[in-house]
Amino acid sequence: MTIDHCHDIEELKACIDAGFTSVMYDVEDLEYEEALKRAAQFTRWAHEAGAIVESSFTTIGREHGHGADDRVETTTDPEKAARFVSQTGIDIFAPAVGNLHGCKNSTMPLNWDVVETIGKTVDVPLALHGGSGITIPDVSRAAKHGFRKLNLYTRLHHEYNLAVKAHIAANPGASWPDWTAAGKAAVVGTVEKYIVELGLQNAACDL
């Protein structure tokens, strides 16, 4: 199990104690040096507890929030990224490379110069947040530069809702187990599409 974008160390520790094996410690709101220090301290604790840690120190914005100005265009500095990863000991790094959270359409262009440079300077797997706004060909291209984790919450949530609404409209007498089954099927179908189009069939293994 994993937890995403958590700022509270005590909450993260509680999750790990409860059985979570992967957590994301979000230190985007802290000054760089403080973010580095706290991420290093927490990562040492998490590793001793048997969990892996993902982290990010650069704000990954949102396409739609409180208004049009909610977009955050900052990209991660590759040199700071390399130092952050090296000195914290994190297992997965989530940079800002033009990606934004909350995108329903795959239209978000990435900053390929930053993608390629971070891929060369950082020696741990990279996470691509805001994956719902990125085309599958661009996801595949990013994978060639070290991106190994793709976050698709917005797309999966959107497909789930569409399927549930369509099922209710077509079957007004159906009960909630039928609605959720339709939503789950839509999520599975979407994930299968990504697996096939990214060429990842049979890529999973038991650890």
Secondary structure by P-SEA (a helix, b strand, c coil): ccccccccaaaaaaaaaacccbbbbccccccaaaaaaaaaaaaaaaaaabbbbbbbcccccccccccccccccccccaaaaaaaaaaacccbbbbbccccccccccccccaaaaaaaaaaccccbbbbcccccccaaaaaaaaaacccccccaaaaaaaaaaaaaaaaaacccccaaaaaaaaaaaaaaaaaaaaaaaccccccccc
